[in-house]
């Protein structure tokens, strides 16, 4: 049996079959990130402190293990906002009919 090999910017989430208490997570997993793929920006936290953060976009696919258990396969991409769509300017009609011709 081959062992799963984790690759950068990919990970998995598995449903927990047993929980230690009511506040234990339902799903846990791991993801390995490449620092060079992350873009950091300044963020001011609730205490007013400036910290470095990286925004990421996660994608997930439902998959099944060889044992038949369902899990989520994850992929990470650097998050970038959708480019603003340029709206064409509406040209207003000239309602002035007093043209000399």
Secondary structure as UniProt FT lines:
FT   TURN            8..9
FT   STRAND          10..15
FT   TURN            22..23
FT   STRAND          27..32
FT   HELIX           35..37
FT   STRAND          40..44
FT   TURN            46..47
FT   STRAND          50..54
FT   STRAND          56..64
FT   TURN            66..67
FT   STRAND          70..78
//
